[in-house]
Amino acid sequence: MAHFRDRIEHVEGRIDELARMKNLGPVSAARLRAIGISSPEALIQMGAIEAYVRLKHAFPGVTTQIALYALHGAVTNVRWYLLSDDIKAALRDAADRRL
């Protein structure tokens, strides 16, 4: 059986680059596209905090703090669970000020 990351996700016939970013997958990528983020570059330009705030408004019941950490990790190319407690706290504080 192929490893999960060996699968190539496609959107409209092309490789889904959002879904291939660290910490993201097809569900996260679909939700990001639903809020207007269609590429890794667009996510990086918007930033993890703003993307999280928009996701939280659009998908309040399923957008958790893990999503915030995952977005930051996607932007910085770091696995979310490797983020320090200080970084996680700073992310939560910044997001809470925007919500």
Order of alpha helices (4+ residues) and beta strands (2+ residues): beta-beta-alpha-alpha-alpha-alpha-alpha
